[in-house]
Amino acid sequence: MSPRPEKLSLRQARRIAVAAQGFDLAGLSRREGHTGERRHLKRMAESLGVIQIDSVNVVARAHTLPGFSRLGPYDTADLDALAYAGRRRSLFEYWGHEASYLPVGLQPLFRWRMERARRGEGIYTGLAEFGRERADLIEDVRREIADEGPKAAGELSHDHKGEGGWWGWSEGKRAIEWLFWAGVVTTATRRGAFERVYDLTERVLPRAVVEAPTPPEADAVRDLVRRSSVALGIATERCLRDYYRLGVAGTRQAVAELVASGDLVPVTVAGFRNPAYLAKEARIPRRVEARALLAPFDPLVWQRERTEALFGARIRLEIYTPADKRSHGYYVLPFLLGDTLAARVDLKADRGGSRLVVQAAHLEAGAHAAAVAEPLAAELGLMARWLGLDAVRVELRGDLAPMLQAVVAG
């Protein structure tokens, strides 16, 4: 292997990041008439190492979108199968980067977080206090699941309603969420988008995972940082920490050790304010022919400072912003074209009218409508077909909208 460079241009850094996240020629060719297969989806999930779960369904559930962005049309039932297919499952739910799907092989690497939760550390204050004050109820709930099998929170006999309380949760719901944080139970399956059905972790995960040894916390954190670096390709220490929401001191120690072992190479990136690290496995492609609509929670863009540094795009989730104060719309997906973020579109699946509605379309700085409209229209059409919708409709809001509307209509 040739020596890793010590200095990188911003464009090189972008290509590294895009390639590391699985946006490449292989993915592009699969979307040209080839449906994503479950094995491709499994490989993608293992490569990313984490998929953030979110139930907002304006377009599609956010956790279903990374697969479409990288593989093209695929059967979302395959994602459910990877996450909930008995003890053969490949993914499990836990707090990785927020609520997440994680490869089952990573479960031992999060046991230190589960142990901290048992001690009341690293979890919501109200839930930590509940764990200290209601250990008796928590044990009752654990025993009920152990004796009677998988249950949703609403099915527990210990469902003391109270008066709304913290987040409106019942005491039974708080108990089961504490057990989930502590790793005692996990999601056996889901009913619909929201309702988790819980069972004891040892009855859900593959036996080999359950019986795997628990590494020391420092070793687990180092492995998670290493995995983050491979998934990101190039990243600052903060980005490496954010991928799995790790602590400052542990990440700093892990980075130092990974630099010493050669797994991370310190590099200078033009325009970056902070030092960056290149993963030993990272490819530095000469070009990347990506074309993808990205979920707001896609790992390529979820760390906002990194997105701004790499792509020059300031992206903020505006779902909770009053309508008259939104810059780009309600549910906005950035459009990746090659190694740049070229545009962003505010999308809505109008299922009654069987249309994918582009409520607004904006160009990013430096992008040209003539170069962006056609590939974006093609990607919107692909998404519409994947969602089972018959058409794309573009409303005239945003500087890209007139040309995009003409291309879609034409």
Secondary structure, 3 states (H helix, E strand, C coil): CCCCCCEECHHHHHHHHHHHCCCCHHHHHHCCCCCECHHHHHHHHHHHCCEECCCCCCCCCHHHHHHHHHHCCECHHHHHHHHHCHHHCCEEEEECCCEEEEEHHHHHHHHHHHHHHHCCCCCCHHHHHHHHHCHHHHHHHHHHHHHHCCEEHHHCCCCCCCCCCHHHCCHHHHHHHHHHHCCCEEEEEEECCCEEEEEEHHHHCCHHHHCCCCCCHHHHHHHHHHHHHHHHCEEEHHHHHHHCCCCHHHHHHHHHHHHHHCCEEEEEECCCCCCEEEECCCCCCCCCCCEEECCCCCCCCCCHHHHHHHHCCCCCCCCCCCHHHCCCCCCEEEEEECCEEEEEEEEEEECCCCEEEEEEEEECCCCCHHHHHHHHHHHHHHHHHHCCCCEEEECCCCCCHHHHHHHHHC
